[in-house]
Amino acid sequence: MTIRLEVPHDAAAVDDILDRSFAPGRERKTAYRLRDGVPPIPSLSFVNVLPGGGVAATLRFWPIAIGWDRVPAILLGPLAVDPALQGLGFGKALMRHGLAAAAEEGHRIVVLVGDPGYYEPFGFTRAMAENLALPGPVEAHRFLARELVAGSLQGVHGMIQRVEPEPAFVPPCRLSGAGLAFAEP
Ligand SMILES: CC(C)(COP(=O)(O)OP(=O)(O)OC[C@H]1O[C@@H](n2cnc3c(N)ncnc32)[C@H](O)[C@@H]1OP(=O)(O)O)[C@@H](O)C(=O)NCCC(=O)NCCS
């Protein structure tokens, strides 16, 4: 199996896998309050592709911030494998790849909402998320966290917040006698 970065062309296939892997209404889950209108981190958005080029699985991470100090962290997920291909190792391979890439990029804290039985072998625990809160209802036992750098969650507590995307660049302009004009460099 091959894992590569997601490209814009994959969007429809990824959406299709998400629609078929999760129950309808996934966008109403609390985790989506942190994702809505925020693009996933492009360098941490991966797909698992089949030899023919088809997308078999998807994993994305989102930027988040924790507490008053806005400690930077990342939200893992959604992770989803094409239902026809589940149980073949695609999910685990994406998890290993994604976490290694996140660590390499210098991220220190990862949180997620998911089945503990699946994520605990990757180092996620409920205890690590004990002092964190999500901006909406969630089953507490499914709210997990992991340090990518030991000690990164020490003293970190509070509400997990969205990280809004940078506003699009708008060229500076000035008023002139003739109306608006672009500023000279
Ligand atoms: C959960 C999911 C990502 C796992 O990926 P996968 O490629 O099917 O699974 P893998 O082949 O990597 O791993 C299979 C192992 O995980 C276990 N597993 C699969 N789903 C699990 C779950 N929800 N809870 C606990 N263990 C699970 C299997 O029992 C199997 O265990 P084994 O290795 O001891 O036999 C995939 O089944 C999926 O997309 N499910 C629907 C969407 C979802 O629930 N996403 C995760 C929540 S964000």
PDBQT file of the ligand as one rigid body, heavy atoms in Angstrom, charges set to zero:
ROOT
HETATM    1  C1  LIG A 201     -11.599   2.233  12.542  1.00  0.00    +0.000 C 
HETATM    2  C2  LIG A 201     -10.888   2.120  11.194  1.00  0.00    +0.000 C 
HETATM    3  C3  LIG A 201     -10.247   3.437  10.834  1.00  0.00    +0.000 C 
HETATM    4  C4  LIG A 201      -9.803   1.047  11.333  1.00  0.00    +0.000 C 
HETATM    5  O1  LIG A 201      -9.083   0.927  10.134  1.00  0.00    +0.000 OA
HETATM    6  P1  LIG A 201      -8.887  -0.508   9.479  1.00  0.00    +0.000 P 
HETATM    7  O2  LIG A 201      -7.971  -0.376   8.322  1.00  0.00    +0.000 OA
HETATM    8  O3  LIG A 201     -10.217  -1.091   9.208  1.00  0.00    +0.000 OA
HETATM    9  O4  LIG A 201      -8.223  -1.325  10.651  1.00  0.00    +0.000 OA
HETATM   10  P2  LIG A 201      -6.762  -1.959  10.677  1.00  0.00    +0.000 P 
HETATM   11  O5  LIG A 201      -6.699  -3.035   9.666  1.00  0.00    +0.000 OA
HETATM   12  O6  LIG A 201      -5.747  -0.911  10.640  1.00  0.00    +0.000 OA
HETATM   13  O7  LIG A 201      -6.772  -2.569  12.129  1.00  0.00    +0.000 OA
HETATM   14  C5  LIG A 201      -7.577  -3.681  12.397  1.00  0.00    +0.000 C 
HETATM   15  C6  LIG A 201      -7.591  -3.881  13.906  1.00  0.00    +0.000 C 
HETATM   16  O8  LIG A 201      -8.264  -2.782  14.517  1.00  0.00    +0.000 OA
HETATM   17  C7  LIG A 201      -9.362  -3.276  15.272  1.00  0.00    +0.000 C 
HETATM   18  N1  LIG A 201     -10.435  -2.284  15.189  1.00  0.00    +0.000 N 
HETATM   19  C8  LIG A 201     -11.056  -1.831  14.089  1.00  0.00    +0.000 A 
HETATM   20  N2  LIG A 201     -11.993  -0.920  14.421  1.00  0.00    +0.000 NA
HETATM   21  C9  LIG A 201     -11.946  -0.806  15.768  1.00  0.00    +0.000 A 
HETATM   22  C10 LIG A 201     -12.678  -0.051  16.697  1.00  0.00    +0.000 A 
HETATM   23  N3  LIG A 201     -13.643   0.785  16.317  1.00  0.00    +0.000 N 
HETATM   24  N4  LIG A 201     -12.365  -0.190  18.016  1.00  0.00    +0.000 NA
HETATM   25  C11 LIG A 201     -11.393  -1.026  18.426  1.00  0.00    +0.000 A 
HETATM   26  N5  LIG A 201     -10.660  -1.780  17.572  1.00  0.00    +0.000 NA
HETATM   27  C12 LIG A 201     -10.954  -1.678  16.260  1.00  0.00    +0.000 A 
HETATM   28  C13 LIG A 201      -9.719  -4.590  14.616  1.00  0.00    +0.000 C 
HETATM   29  O9  LIG A 201     -10.407  -5.411  15.523  1.00  0.00    +0.000 OA
HETATM   30  C14 LIG A 201      -8.359  -5.156  14.268  1.00  0.00    +0.000 C 
HETATM   31  O10 LIG A 201      -7.736  -5.689  15.412  1.00  0.00    +0.000 OA
HETATM   32  P3  LIG A 201      -6.563  -6.794  15.279  1.00  0.00    +0.000 P 
HETATM   33  O11 LIG A 201      -5.405  -6.140  14.565  1.00  0.00    +0.000 OA
HETATM   34  O12 LIG A 201      -6.245  -7.128  16.693  1.00  0.00    +0.000 OA
HETATM   35  O13 LIG A 201      -7.167  -7.905  14.489  1.00  0.00    +0.000 OA
HETATM   36  C15 LIG A 201     -11.870   1.693  10.069  1.00  0.00    +0.000 C 
HETATM   37  O14 LIG A 201     -12.421   0.441  10.384  1.00  0.00    +0.000 OA
HETATM   38  C16 LIG A 201     -12.965   2.685   9.786  1.00  0.00    +0.000 C 
HETATM   39  O15 LIG A 201     -12.820   3.524   8.912  1.00  0.00    +0.000 OA
HETATM   40  N6  LIG A 201     -14.085   2.604  10.512  1.00  0.00    +0.000 N 
HETATM   41  C17 LIG A 201     -15.203   3.504  10.302  1.00  0.00    +0.000 C 
HETATM   42  C18 LIG A 201     -14.866   4.936  10.670  1.00  0.00    +0.000 C 
HETATM   43  C19 LIG A 201     -14.307   5.045  12.072  1.00  0.00    +0.000 C 
HETATM   44  O16 LIG A 201     -14.852   4.492  13.009  1.00  0.00    +0.000 OA
HETATM   45  N7  LIG A 201     -13.190   5.793  12.202  1.00  0.00    +0.000 N 
HETATM   46  C20 LIG A 201     -12.469   5.912  13.440  1.00  0.00    +0.000 C 
HETATM   47  C21 LIG A 201     -13.079   6.892  14.343  1.00  0.00    +0.000 C 
HETATM   48  S1  LIG A 201     -12.434   8.516  14.062  1.00  0.00    +0.000 SA
ENDROOT
TORSDOF 0
